[in-house]
Amino acid sequence: MRRWNGWGDDSVVLETPQSGLAFLQSQIGSASALPDAGFAQVCEQVPPSRLAEHPLINTSAAERVKHARGQSFPDWLAMRSGDFGVFPDGVAYPQSSAEVRELLDWAALQDVDVIPYGGGTSVAGHINPEVNGRAVLTIDMGHMNRLLDLNAESQIATFGAGVPGPQVEAQLRAKGYTLGHFPQSWELSTLGGWVASRSSGQQSFRYGRIEQIFAGGKMECPNGTLEIPTIPASAAGTDLREVVLGSEGRMGIITEVKVRVTPLPEQEKFIAVFMPDFESAKAAVRTIAQKKIPLSMLRVSNAPETQTQLKLAGHETMIAWLEKYLALRGIADGKCLLTFGLTGNKQQNKLSCKQAMGVFKSLGGVKGPAMMGKKWAENRFRFPYLRENLWQAGYAVDTLETATDWENVSDLMQRMESALHNALQDEGVKVHVFTHLSHVYTQGSSIYTSYVFPVAADYAQTLQRWKKLKHAASMEIAQGHATISHQHGVGVDHAPYMHAEKGLLGMAAIESLLAFFDPQQRMNPGKLIRKE
Ligand SMILES: Cc1cc2nc3c(=O)[nH]c(=O)nc-3n(C[C@H](O)[C@H](O)[C@H](O)COP(=O)(O)OP(=O)(O)OC[C@H]3O[C@@H](n4cnc5c(N)ncnc54)[C@H](O)[C@@H]3O)c2cc1C
């Protein structure tokens, strides 16, 4: 069953090897866990619903608790402490675009705010109700989860927007296709959510981001229905897909999504390589991107992330042997793990592998054991479960992500890491920080930084610690020729930093679009653009 106060399925329990915890302790000291609130205890706090009765709306406390928060760090603290503050007044599960239309018209008549809800995996506060005097209806798209059409000739599939990752793939695979969109939250996040928050999957190097996959569809808006036809390319003015992408539930509810699908590959494998240092690893992935060598995934962990991964993997004896072998090949302190994917037909994969290995070797790279690539593939969606283990050991973990041009990547990464290292110095608290590049382009790369810190004596102080960390690193991003989000979207947490990227005129243009589609401003208020 899905955890109500954390990540994923409660039957999945990851072991954290003792060496991993000992390593964290050596980096940032020991910590003790904060007490967790119980589900029943939280349900008791839920106030009576302010919504009139409606046959499609469930106002039970349990449903309202389960839809009150996403997966951001403040959300995590709210769920663990039981201090939610605010809950939606009811939750609806429409089965069709017509029911979504009915609910939106009803919300307008009743003067109710509406929050579109996909998988609730937002890490930026996207689906949290606001306190503004209006009642709040959350519309969970989870029942609109079917493959509605597959046009094999044009390779376009139409889905209900609430379909989560595993159901997308199962329905397509049965017909010989894949979407190829695998965000780490794949298990729970949905197609509509990916479009609404501009998601990027682990194999974006082959399949593209959701922007390249999203071909058209239907959005029910307070002022009408927007239908976007699938056309391979168009010079007919503004591309309305770009308006829907990243709309974060502020303009309407996406009910149907048409996507570009790909026949299932003949072969797929992932291979690990060790590079001597971050600069050579970065040069390697930049070269591959700019030479357009057709790999499906490229990911570089910097030295602290490589070390952390090796410690958290357990298998101490095997890793000691591996490190001895690498040292003999000239790869020691400062080594960086690079993982790449080969997806396609066997002949093409063989050629791509040869070309890629040529680049890695020319920069001092050494192939890792075959098992490492296999393990990456096996565990690719399991890393988020680690948050639970670390929490129980008294450690808080969060991530930050951005993208910038190549000439800026190393400098920005270092500035983000230093900002995080130093942010809690006034309290004498150490922070463990590590980074990877996981989406590379000819022009530049994403930068994905994780940070771990000991929880404070109580929840309020822990939240204050996070605010200091988040703000310090976000300021480096906002002032650093980079985007405030490469893949997680804006929500509440990134809204204060939007101006730096969009400028005053750009912000006004986005605001006027929101006001056009939703004149009464009842769709997901407070997200994307905030009026403080
Ligand atoms: C552990 C973890 C790992 C993650 N890894 C990645 C990753 O690798 N790549 C990545 O891109 N993101 C990642 N994320 C972030 C998150 O999964 C994405 O932002 C995802 O796109 C959200 O999808 P969702 O269906 O859960 O949407 P929700 O969280 O439910 O909603 C997100 C936003 O989209 C809107 N929305 C949802 N459905 C609709 C709809 N049908 N119509 C209109 N608006 C809608 C909501 O109103 C909200 O504003 C991760 C999150 C977690 C917790």
Ligand as a Chemical Component Dictionary entry (heavy atoms), coordinates in Angstrom:
data_LIG
# 
_chem_comp.id                   LIG 
_chem_comp.type                 NON-POLYMER 
_chem_comp.pdbx_formal_charge   0 
_chem_comp.three_letter_code    LIG 
# 
loop_
_chem_comp_atom.comp_id 
_chem_comp_atom.atom_id 
_chem_comp_atom.alt_atom_id 
_chem_comp_atom.type_symbol 
_chem_comp_atom.charge 
_chem_comp_atom.model_Cartn_x 
_chem_comp_atom.model_Cartn_y 
_chem_comp_atom.model_Cartn_z 
_chem_comp_atom.pdbx_ordinal 
LIG C1  C1  C 0 11.510 10.575 -5.371  1  
LIG C2  C2  C 0 11.198 11.520 -6.477  2  
LIG C3  C3  C 0 11.934 11.469 -7.645  3  
LIG C4  C4  C 0 11.654 12.361 -8.679  4  
LIG N1  N1  N 0 12.350 12.255 -9.847  5  
LIG C5  C5  C 0 12.039 13.059 -10.880 6  
LIG C6  C6  C 0 12.713 12.929 -12.127 7  
LIG O1  O1  O 0 13.584 12.068 -12.302 8  
LIG N2  N2  N 0 12.367 13.775 -13.126 9  
LIG C7  C7  C 0 11.383 14.691 -12.980 10 
LIG O2  O2  O 0 11.073 15.387 -13.923 11 
LIG N3  N3  N 0 10.742 14.843 -11.803 12 
LIG C8  C8  C 0 11.027 14.054 -10.768 13 
LIG N4  N4  N 0 10.369 14.195 -9.578  14 
LIG C9  C9  C 0 9.357  15.248 -9.425  15 
LIG C10 C10 C 0 7.914  14.833 -9.816  16 
LIG O3  O3  O 0 7.798  13.435 -9.843  17 
LIG C11 C11 C 0 7.557  15.415 -11.167 18 
LIG O4  O4  O 0 7.405  16.810 -11.031 19 
LIG C12 C12 C 0 6.296  14.825 -11.817 20 
LIG O5  O5  O 0 6.195  15.341 -13.123 21 
LIG C13 C13 C 0 5.031  15.123 -11.056 22 
LIG O6  O6  O 0 4.015  14.281 -11.565 23 
LIG P1  P1  P 0 2.709  13.918 -10.700 24 
LIG O7  O7  O 0 1.809  13.142 -11.574 25 
LIG O8  O8  O 0 3.075  13.313 -9.427  26 
LIG O9  O9  O 0 2.107  15.362 -10.479 27 
LIG P2  P2  P 0 1.613  16.078 -9.114  28 
LIG O10 O10 O 0 2.713  16.104 -8.147  29 
LIG O11 O11 O 0 0.330  15.454 -8.714  30 
LIG O12 O12 O 0 1.354  17.516 -9.674  31 
LIG C14 C14 C 0 2.389  18.320 -10.154 32 
LIG C15 C15 C 0 1.792  19.570 -10.811 33 
LIG O13 O13 O 0 1.108  19.201 -11.986 34 
LIG C16 C16 C 0 -0.272 19.565 -11.937 35 
LIG N5  N5  N 0 -1.030 18.482 -12.569 36 
LIG C17 C17 C 0 -0.948 17.150 -12.315 37 
LIG N6  N6  N 0 -1.789 16.491 -13.146 38 
LIG C18 C18 C 0 -2.398 17.424 -13.899 39 
LIG C19 C19 C 0 -3.377 17.377 -14.934 40 
LIG N7  N7  N 0 -3.901 16.230 -15.377 41 
LIG N8  N8  N 0 -3.786 18.546 -15.473 42 
LIG C20 C20 C 0 -3.265 19.731 -15.072 43 
LIG N9  N9  N 0 -2.341 19.829 -14.106 44 
LIG C21 C21 C 0 -1.914 18.689 -13.536 45 
LIG C22 C22 C 0 -0.578 19.734 -10.462 46 
LIG O14 O14 O 0 -1.646 20.640 -10.251 47 
LIG C23 C23 C 0 0.746  20.271 -9.940  48 
LIG O15 O15 O 0 0.828  21.649 -10.161 49 
LIG C24 C24 C 0 10.628 13.330 -8.523  50 
LIG C25 C25 C 0 9.891  13.357 -7.338  51 
LIG C26 C26 C 0 10.170 12.465 -6.325  52 
LIG C27 C27 C 0 9.358  12.502 -5.073  53 
# 
loop_
_chem_comp_bond.comp_id 
_chem_comp_bond.atom_id_1 
_chem_comp_bond.atom_id_2 
_chem_comp_bond.value_order 
_chem_comp_bond.pdbx_ordinal 
LIG C1  C2  SING 1  
LIG C2  C3  SING 2  
LIG C2  C26 DOUB 3  
LIG C3  C4  DOUB 4  
LIG C4  N1  SING 5  
LIG C4  C24 SING 6  
LIG N1  C5  DOUB 7  
LIG C5  C6  SING 8  
LIG C5  C8  SING 9  
LIG C6  O1  DOUB 10 
LIG C6  N2  SING 11 
LIG N2  C7  SING 12 
LIG C7  O2  DOUB 13 
LIG C7  N3  SING 14 
LIG N3  C8  DOUB 15 
LIG C8  N4  SING 16 
LIG N4  C9  SING 17 
LIG N4  C24 SING 18 
LIG C9  C10 SING 19 
LIG C10 O3  SING 20 
LIG C10 C11 SING 21 
LIG C11 O4  SING 22 
LIG C11 C12 SING 23 
LIG C12 O5  SING 24 
LIG C12 C13 SING 25 
LIG C13 O6  SING 26 
LIG O6  P1  SING 27 
LIG P1  O7  DOUB 28 
LIG P1  O8  SING 29 
LIG P1  O9  SING 30 
LIG O9  P2  SING 31 
LIG P2  O10 DOUB 32 
LIG P2  O11 SING 33 
LIG P2  O12 SING 34 
LIG O12 C14 SING 35 
LIG C14 C15 SING 36 
LIG C15 O13 SING 37 
LIG C15 C23 SING 38 
LIG O13 C16 SING 39 
LIG C16 N5  SING 40 
LIG C16 C22 SING 41 
LIG N5  C17 SING 42 
LIG N5  C21 SING 43 
LIG C17 N6  DOUB 44 
LIG N6  C18 SING 45 
LIG C18 C19 SING 46 
LIG C18 C21 DOUB 47 
LIG C19 N7  SING 48 
LIG C19 N8  DOUB 49 
LIG N8  C20 SING 50 
LIG C20 N9  DOUB 51 
LIG N9  C21 SING 52 
LIG C22 O14 SING 53 
LIG C22 C23 SING 54 
LIG C23 O15 SING 55 
LIG C24 C25 DOUB 56 
LIG C25 C26 SING 57 
LIG C26 C27 SING 58 
# 
